[in-house]
Amino acid sequence: MNVQSVREIALALPGVTEAPHFDYGSFRVRGRIFVTVPPDGRHLHVFVDEQERLLALAMYPEAIEPLHWGKQVPGVRIDLARIEAAAVAHLVRAAWRNKAPRRLAAAAGMGGPAG
């Protein structure tokens, strides 16, 4: 899995734009960040809800770790070289669903935001 593949997955989702976020790349839905790409290009920060985070950590402990932001854990940090593409695609879509407006998610047939 590489950043270009992640870009294709993210930009295929409705309402998504790509923009810089300090020295990171980011994918946003209606201005809300759901994925960031650190400058190393080998990792991905995906902002999923607690349920998705815990499931991902249990299923892929060699490739995923909690993403800490101060005292909060808003998602997961993914090692792209150590995980299958289907898992990354699932997490990117879950993060999009978590940040997308309800109407946009419903129109896309992906339900409302998680949590």
C-alpha positions as CSV (number, residue, x, y, z in Angstrom):
1,M,0.0,0.0,0.0
2,N,1.3,3.5,-0.8
3,V,0.1,7.1,-0.5
4,Q,-1.0,7.2,-4.1
5,S,-3.4,4.3,-3.5
6,V,-4.7,6.0,-0.4
7,R,-5.2,9.2,-2.5
8,E,-7.3,7.3,-5.1
9,I,-9.5,5.8,-2.3
10,A,-10.0,9.1,-0.5
11,L,-10.6,11.2,-3.6
12,A,-13.2,8.7,-4.9
13,L,-15.4,9.5,-1.9
14,P,-18.1,12.3,-2.3
15,G,-17.1,15.8,-1.3
16,V,-13.4,15.1,-0.7
17,T,-10.6,17.5,-1.3
18,E,-6.9,17.2,-0.7
19,A,-5.0,20.1,1.0
20,P,-1.9,20.7,2.9
21,H,-2.1,20.6,6.7
22,F,1.1,22.2,8.0
23,D,3.8,19.8,6.7
24,Y,1.3,17.0,6.3
25,G,-1.1,16.2,3.5
26,S,-4.7,15.9,4.4
27,F,-8.0,14.7,3.0
28,R,-11.1,16.5,4.0
29,V,-14.8,16.2,3.5
30,R,-16.6,19.6,3.5
31,G,-13.5,21.1,5.2
32,R,-13.3,18.5,8.0
33,I,-10.1,16.4,8.1
34,F,-10.5,12.7,8.1
35,V,-7.0,11.5,7.1
36,T,-3.6,13.1,7.3
37,V,-0.4,11.9,5.6
38,P,2.8,12.6,7.5
39,P,5.8,13.8,5.5
40,D,7.6,10.4,5.6
41,G,5.0,9.0,3.2
42,R,5.1,5.7,4.9
43,H,2.3,6.2,7.5
44,L,-1.3,7.4,7.5
45,H,-3.3,9.0,10.3
46,V,-6.9,8.1,10.1
47,F,-9.5,9.7,12.3
48,V,-12.0,7.0,13.2
49,D,-14.3,6.6,16.1
50,E,-13.4,4.5,19.2
51,Q,-15.1,1.3,18.0
52,E,-13.3,1.3,14.7
53,R,-10.0,2.2,16.5
54,L,-10.3,-0.7,18.9
55,L,-11.2,-3.2,16.2
56,A,-8.4,-2.1,14.0
57,L,-5.9,-2.3,16.9
58,A,-7.0,-5.8,17.7
59,M,-7.0,-7.0,14.0
60,Y,-3.7,-5.4,12.9
61,P,-1.4,-4.9,15.9
62,E,1.7,-5.2,13.8
63,A,0.6,-2.3,11.5
64,I,-1.6,0.0,13.5
65,E,-1.1,1.9,16.7
66,P,-3.2,4.5,18.6
67,L,-2.9,8.0,17.3
68,H,-2.3,10.2,20.3
69,W,-3.2,13.9,20.3
70,G,-2.5,15.3,23.7
71,K,-4.7,13.3,26.1
72,Q,-7.0,12.2,23.3
73,V,-6.8,9.3,20.9
74,P,-8.8,10.4,17.9
75,G,-7.8,7.6,15.5
76,V,-5.0,5.3,14.4
77,R,-1.6,5.6,12.9
78,I,-1.1,3.0,10.1
79,D,2.2,1.7,8.8
80,L,1.3,1.4,5.1
81,A,4.0,-1.2,4.4
82,R,2.6,-3.6,7.0
83,I,-1.1,-3.7,6.1
84,E,-3.4,-4.9,3.4
85,A,-5.0,-2.5,1.1
86,A,-8.6,-3.6,1.9
87,A,-8.0,-2.7,5.6
88,V,-6.8,0.7,4.7
89,A,-9.7,1.3,2.4
90,H,-12.1,0.3,5.1
91,L,-10.6,2.6,7.6
92,V,-10.4,5.6,5.2
93,R,-14.1,5.1,4.4
94,A,-15.0,4.8,8.1
95,A,-13.2,8.0,8.8
96,W,-15.0,9.7,5.9
97,R,-18.3,8.5,7.3
98,N,-17.4,9.8,10.7
99,K,-16.7,13.3,9.4
100,A,-19.2,13.6,6.4
101,P,-22.4,15.5,6.9
102,R,-25.3,13.1,7.4
103,R,-27.0,14.0,4.1
104,L,-23.9,13.5,2.1
105,A,-23.2,10.1,3.7
106,A,-26.8,9.1,3.2
107,A,-26.8,10.2,-0.5
108,A,-23.6,8.2,-1.0
109,G,-25.4,5.1,0.5
110,M,-22.9,5.0,3.4
111,G,-25.2,5.9,6.3
112,G,-24.6,8.7,8.7
113,P,-21.5,9.5,10.7
114,A,-20.4,6.8,13.1
115,G,-20.8,7.3,16.8
